[in-house]
């Protein structure tokens, strides 16, 4: 089972926010997930990024690969 850390889209059409989730690569973008480890709201000024860093580190140690967007959010959250 290949595991990835990626964004899950939430909210309505013009008022969206994202959750950072750990999921199987075969699941759809907004489908099932293993664990929710954070959230990202780009509508705020500055954008609101909250990530459980210990859980993100754990999943990356186990072998989960973050998407490009999540990788940049992890760098900004530090």
N, CA, C and O atoms as a DFTB+ gen file, in Angstrom:
312 C
 N C O
     1  1       0.848      -1.179       0.000
     2  2       0.000       0.000       0.000
     3  2       0.891       1.239       0.000
     4  3       1.678       1.434       0.927
     5  1       0.776       2.079      -1.030
     6  2       1.527       3.328      -1.108
     7  2       0.731       4.427      -0.402
     8  3      -0.443       4.649      -0.698
     9  1       1.384       5.099       0.523
    10  2       0.721       6.123       1.333
    11  2       1.280       7.489       0.962
    12  3       2.489       7.656       0.802
    13  1       0.374       8.478       0.824
    14  2       0.771       9.843       0.495
    15  2       0.139      10.816       1.491
    16  3      -0.879      10.523       2.118
    17  1       0.770      11.971       1.614
    18  2       0.226      13.072       2.409
    19  2      -0.183      14.137       1.408
    20  3       0.657      14.666       0.681
    21  1      -1.475      14.454       1.367
    22  2      -1.962      15.415       0.378
    23  2      -3.120      16.229       0.926
    24  3      -3.572      16.013       2.050
    25  1      -3.596      17.175       0.109
    26  2      -4.679      18.058       0.517
    27  2      -6.034      17.452       0.167
    28  3      -6.196      16.810      -0.871
    29  1      -6.996      17.669       1.049
    30  2      -8.380      17.281       0.813
    31  2      -9.188      18.565       0.781
    32  3      -9.112      19.365       1.714
    33  1      -9.953      18.773      -0.267
    34  2     -10.693      20.020      -0.430
    35  2     -11.988      19.978       0.367
    36  3     -12.731      18.998       0.322
    37  1     -12.245      21.057       1.097
    38  2     -13.446      21.172       1.925
    39  2     -14.120      22.506       1.630
    40  3     -13.538      23.360       0.961
    41  1     -15.327      22.690       2.119
    42  2     -16.020      23.960       1.982
    43  2     -16.877      24.022       0.732
    44  3     -17.084      23.021       0.047
    45  1     -17.373      25.229       0.449
    46  2     -18.238      25.417      -0.709
    47  2     -17.432      25.926      -1.891
    48  3     -16.207      26.023      -1.832
    49  1     -18.133      26.245      -2.952
    50  2     -17.486      26.591      -4.204
    51  2     -16.515      27.764      -4.091
    52  3     -15.373      27.650      -4.538
    53  1     -16.927      28.868      -3.518
    54  2     -16.068      30.050      -3.438
    55  2     -15.451      30.239      -2.049
    56  3     -14.695      31.187      -1.838
    57  1     -15.759      29.361      -1.114
    58  2     -15.261      29.471       0.263
    59  2     -14.563      28.178       0.660
    60  3     -14.936      27.544       1.647
    61  1     -13.553      27.788      -0.106
    62  2     -12.918      26.508       0.165
    63  2     -11.746      26.641       1.126
    64  3     -11.101      27.685       1.222
    65  1     -11.501      25.568       1.817
    66  2     -10.319      25.415       2.644
    67  2      -9.851      23.978       2.429
    68  3     -10.548      23.183       1.799
    69  1      -8.695      23.651       2.942
    70  2      -8.132      22.323       2.708
    71  2      -7.731      21.681       4.026
    72  3      -7.381      22.365       4.987
    73  1      -7.790      20.363       4.053
    74  2      -7.273      19.596       5.174
    75  2      -6.108      18.773       4.663
    76  3      -6.123      18.293       3.530
    77  1      -5.103      18.614       5.498
    78  2      -3.937      17.817       5.148
    79  2      -4.172      16.428       5.715
    80  3      -4.299      16.249       6.926
    81  1      -4.229      15.441       4.817
    82  2      -4.576      14.084       5.226
    83  2      -3.534      13.086       4.745
    84  3      -2.808      13.328       3.781
    85  1      -3.482      11.964       5.438
    86  2      -2.666      10.818       5.040
    87  2      -3.630       9.803       4.442
    88  3      -4.604       9.411       5.084
    89  1      -3.355       9.377       3.210
    90  2      -4.282       8.484       2.523
    91  2      -3.534       7.517       1.607
    92  3      -2.352       7.700       1.317
    93  1      -4.237       6.504       1.166
    94  2      -3.706       5.590       0.170
    95  2      -3.726       6.307      -1.178
    96  3      -4.648       7.072      -1.461
    97  1      -2.733       6.066      -1.993
    98  2      -2.603       6.761      -3.270
    99  2      -3.765       6.421      -4.216
   100  3      -4.070       7.203      -5.116
   101  1      -4.406       5.280      -4.025
   102  2      -5.496       4.854      -4.910
   103  2      -6.826       5.523      -4.585
   104  3      -7.736       5.499      -5.413
   105  1      -6.962       6.115      -3.410
   106  2      -8.215       6.776      -3.028
   107  2      -8.369       8.095      -3.772
   108  3      -7.368       8.735      -4.092
   109  1      -9.618       8.523      -4.059
   110  2      -9.814       9.811      -4.712
   111  2      -9.435      10.974      -3.799
   112  3      -9.267      10.790      -2.594
   113  1      -9.302      12.161      -4.368
   114  2      -8.828      13.339      -3.630
   115  2      -9.644      13.586      -2.360
   116  3      -9.072      13.811      -1.293
   117  1     -10.964      13.547      -2.467
   118  2     -11.812      13.839      -1.312
   119  2     -12.409      12.580      -0.701
   120  3     -13.407      12.655       0.016
   121  1     -11.816      11.436      -0.974
   122  2     -12.343      10.165      -0.489
   123  2     -11.832       9.801       0.894
   124  3     -11.526      10.662       1.718
   125  1     -11.749       8.479       1.123
   126  2     -11.315       7.971       2.430
   127  2      -9.897       8.402       2.730
   128  3      -9.085       8.610       1.828
   129  1      -9.614       8.532       4.023
   130  2      -8.257       8.850       4.445
   131  2      -7.940       8.090       5.714
   132  3      -8.839       7.628       6.417
   133  1      -6.649       7.963       6.004
   134  2      -6.198       7.225       7.184
   135  2      -6.217       8.131       8.404
   136  3      -6.733       7.759       9.458
   137  1      -5.644       9.335       8.251
   138  2      -5.557      10.262       9.386
   139  2      -5.498      11.694       8.881
   140  3      -4.864      11.981       7.865
   141  1      -6.165      12.589       9.602
   142  2      -6.092      14.018       9.304
   143  2      -5.006      14.615      10.192
   144  3      -5.058      14.480      11.415
   145  1      -4.011      15.281       9.575
   146  2      -2.890      15.798      10.369
   147  2      -2.781      17.316      10.342
   148  3      -1.858      17.870      10.938
   149  1      -3.700      18.003       9.665
   150  2      -3.609      19.451       9.663
   151  2      -4.645      20.098       8.772
   152  3      -5.510      19.431       8.204
   153  1      -4.539      21.435       8.660
   154  2      -5.452      22.185       7.809
   155  2      -4.716      23.368       7.196
   156  3      -3.679      23.810       7.690
   157  1      -5.294      23.869       6.092
   158  2      -4.710      24.992       5.363
   159  2      -5.848      25.847       4.834
   160  3      -6.723      25.358       4.120
   161  1      -5.832      27.128       5.187
   162  2      -6.862      28.058       4.720
   163  2      -6.164      29.221       4.027
   164  3      -5.570      30.077       4.682
   165  1      -6.240      29.247       2.702
   166  2      -5.562      30.277       1.916
   167  2      -6.339      31.586       1.882
   168  3      -5.791      32.601       1.451
   169  1      -7.599      31.601       2.322
   170  2      -8.408      32.817       2.274
   171  2      -8.023      33.817       3.360
   172  3      -8.298      35.009       3.223
   173  1      -7.405      33.363       4.413
   174  2      -6.968      34.262       5.490
   175  2      -5.755      35.058       5.028
   176  3      -5.063      34.669       4.086
   177  1      -5.510      36.160       5.691
   178  2      -4.331      36.970       5.357
   179  2      -3.536      37.192       6.630
   180  3      -3.983      37.983       7.461
   181  1      -2.402      36.563       6.847
   182  2      -1.691      35.591       6.011
   183  2      -2.388      34.228       6.050
   184  3      -3.180      33.966       6.955
   185  1      -2.101      33.360       5.078
   186  2      -2.743      32.041       5.044
   187  2      -2.501      31.259       6.331
   188  3      -1.400      31.270       6.882
   189  1      -3.537      30.587       6.798
   190  2      -3.483      29.838       8.053
   191  2      -3.044      28.406       7.776
   192  3      -3.717      27.673       7.051
   193  1      -1.911      28.010       8.357
   194  2      -1.383      26.658       8.197
   195  2      -1.225      26.049       9.584
   196  3      -0.491      26.582      10.417
   197  1      -1.906      24.943       9.836
   198  2      -1.724      24.240      11.112
   199  2      -1.491      22.765      10.805
   200  3      -2.303      22.109      10.153
   201  1      -0.359      22.262      11.293
   202  2       0.034      20.882      11.027
   203  2       0.516      20.239      12.322
   204  3       1.259      20.855      13.087
   205  1       0.096      19.007      12.565
   206  2       0.639      18.225      13.672
   207  2       1.980      17.687      13.202
   208  3       2.042      16.658      12.529
   209  1       3.048      18.379      13.557
   210  2       4.376      18.058      13.027
   211  2       4.856      16.679      13.452
   212  3       5.520      15.988      12.680
   213  1       4.526      16.275      14.668
   214  2       4.969      14.956      15.122
   215  2       4.332      13.838      14.302
   216  3       4.987      12.841      13.998
   217  1       3.057      13.999      13.942
   218  2       2.377      12.987      13.135
   219  2       2.888      12.992      11.687
   220  3       3.016      11.937      11.066
   221  1       3.177      14.187      11.158
   222  2       3.727      14.266       9.802
   223  2       5.091      13.591       9.743
   224  3       5.380      12.851       8.802
   225  1       5.933      13.843      10.747
   226  2       7.249      13.200      10.794
   227  2       7.116      11.686      10.915
   228  3       7.855      10.941      10.271
   229  1       6.175      11.231      11.739
   230  2       5.960       9.791      11.901
   231  2       5.593       9.150      10.565
   232  3       6.173       8.133      10.183
   233  1       4.634       9.742       9.856
   234  2       4.186       9.149       8.601
   235  2       5.279       9.174       7.548
   236  3       5.368       8.251       6.738
   237  1       6.114      10.209       7.539
   238  2       7.207      10.247       6.568
   239  2       8.276       9.211       6.909
   240  3       8.906       8.656       6.009
   241  1       8.489       8.943       8.207
   242  2       9.426       7.891       8.608
   243  2       8.921       6.519       8.184
   244  3       9.706       5.651       7.803
   245  1       7.615       6.329       8.251
   246  2       7.014       5.052       7.885
   247  2       7.044       4.853       6.365
   248  3       6.977       3.719       5.891
   249  1       7.143       5.942       5.600
   250  2       7.243       5.798       4.147
   251  2       6.256       6.620       3.350
   252  3       6.231       6.514       2.124
   253  1       5.437       7.440       3.999
   254  2       4.487       8.278       3.267
   255  2       5.232       9.396       2.553
   256  3       6.157       9.992       3.106
   257  1       4.822       9.674       1.324
   258  2       5.464      10.725       0.547
   259  2       4.521      11.913       0.439
   260  3       3.379      11.749       0.010
   261  1       4.976      13.117       0.821
   262  2       4.113      14.296       0.699
   263  2       4.030      14.777      -0.745
   264  3       4.983      14.634      -1.512
   265  1       2.883      15.350      -1.111
   266  2       2.749      15.952      -2.435
   267  2       3.598      17.224      -2.478
   268  3       4.083      17.685      -1.445
   269  1       3.771      17.780      -3.655
   270  2       4.590      18.993      -3.803
   271  2       4.013      20.142      -2.974
   272  3       4.758      20.874      -2.323
   273  1       2.703      20.299      -2.998
   274  2       2.061      21.381      -2.250
   275  2       2.238      21.188      -0.755
   276  3       2.564      22.136      -0.040
   277  1       2.027      19.976      -0.277
   278  2       2.180      19.701       1.155
   279  2       3.633      19.872       1.568
   280  3       3.905      20.340       2.674
   281  1       4.568      19.503       0.706
   282  2       5.988      19.668       1.018
   283  2       6.316      21.145       1.237
   284  3       7.052      21.486       2.163
   285  1       5.773      22.021       0.389
   286  2       6.025      23.454       0.561
   287  2       5.313      24.005       1.793
   288  3       5.830      24.913       2.445
   289  1       4.130      23.469       2.124
   290  2       3.428      23.908       3.340
   291  2       4.194      23.478       4.586
   292  3       4.236      24.217       5.570
   293  1       4.801      22.289       4.557
   294  2       5.593      21.841       5.701
   295  2       6.795      22.762       5.924
   296  3       7.146      23.051       7.068
   297  1       7.420      23.218       4.857
   298  2       8.540      24.141       4.990
   299  2       8.086      25.483       5.566
   300  3       8.785      26.071       6.391
   301  1       6.925      25.968       5.136
   302  2       6.408      27.256       5.622
   303  2       5.969      27.173       7.074
   304  3       6.050      28.160       7.805
   305  1       5.504      26.005       7.497
   306  2       4.986      25.853       8.867
   307  2       6.099      25.814       9.902
   308  3       5.828      25.996      11.089
   309  1       7.330      25.587       9.498
   310  2       8.451      25.491      10.446
   311  2       8.824      26.809      10.990
   312  3       9.746      26.905      11.800
